[in-house]
């Protein structure tokens, strides 16, 4: 039953909701990105990619040594099935490395109309056992994205009882859906927005109260707490401290959720997981590996709900105390160049001389940069940077990589 799991660094798979987020993922070390075209993907909120954008995305990723997986993972209705073949042919022609599908009809069509693309079966398919994974492999899948409701023990058993040629991908970071494998009708029922077509309104994040049938107009809190209760609201997932456990279970690809998240989120999360995975490899794949503290701390510097390890170590508890996000940091500026001993920056949020900025560079630990002098784009001394996207200069001893982020701590005031 037990297969020997080869020692290797798992793939870091990052989300790319548009071109800016794609570039962030590539700069900060993604081995592969997953993205969508204008149709047939399970996220309609991001900008996604036009045909021209898809071709450019593949070109940029391949030039950086990364792969591109395109989502075709909606649950299509009859009229959409007839429109899929030319779209699948387009994705193959654009050079997509793999297609991500949830529907068996789409799986069949992908093998017929895009045979050169690898086939990954989406988490929406709800693969929770080795028999389903084997069957999908026999149907042509090269990878299954396992359901998020599995424990590490169950993941390891699926790995042990499936063909070695089948890759295992698991989510390791980001928002968790309260429904099994994301198959939810709540948004459609309450708002008319179909979650299974990528248009979820996230009503699970709303605040609810209970009204008893014989007491109309009397509202009762469901649970306790000053902020009410959020009985459907799940914690965010964070598994960076358990990369060795995931690898030991046979996980080939570590997937970061967040195609609708900002480019900064993509950059910081990708950087943290890539650095942690690289350190795990450099240490010789020890079973007791834990990442450096700064890598875990980086994930507290992005917008997130309270973290948990999901179902990996048993049943997951829902978050009943806090329905919004923690935002303790905001991006102050981005690095665009270096000239005459000064960093050339583009402003993102207000900051001023005297502030201490936290710098995120690709592949490196963060460091603090005191703003002792601040200049506008013309080199004139200024006290503050109040205008979004204005050009700025800060003296510094060396260049920063293009796309580095300079962040400002907000001391926990940015919570919603």
Secondary structure, DSSP 8 states (H G I E B T S, - for coil): ----------EEEEE-SSHHHHHHHHHTT-SEEEE-BSSS-S--SS--B-HHHHHHHHHHHHHTT-EEEEEE-S---HHHHHHHHHHHHHHHHHT-SEEEE-SHHHHHHHHHH-TTSEEEE-GGG---SHHHHHHHHHTT-SEEE--TT--HHHHHHHHHTS-TTSEEEEEEEE---SSGGG---HHHHHHS--GGGT----GGGS--EEE-TTSTT-EEESS--TT---TT-B-EEE-GGGHHHHHHTT--EEEE--TTS-HHHHHHHHHHHHHHHHHHHHTT--TT----HHHHHHTTSSSB--EE-TTTTS---B--S--S-EEEEEEEEEEEEEETTEEEEEE-S-EETT-EEEEE-TTS--EEEE----EETTS-B-SEE-STT-EEEEE-SS---TT-EEEEEEEEEEE-
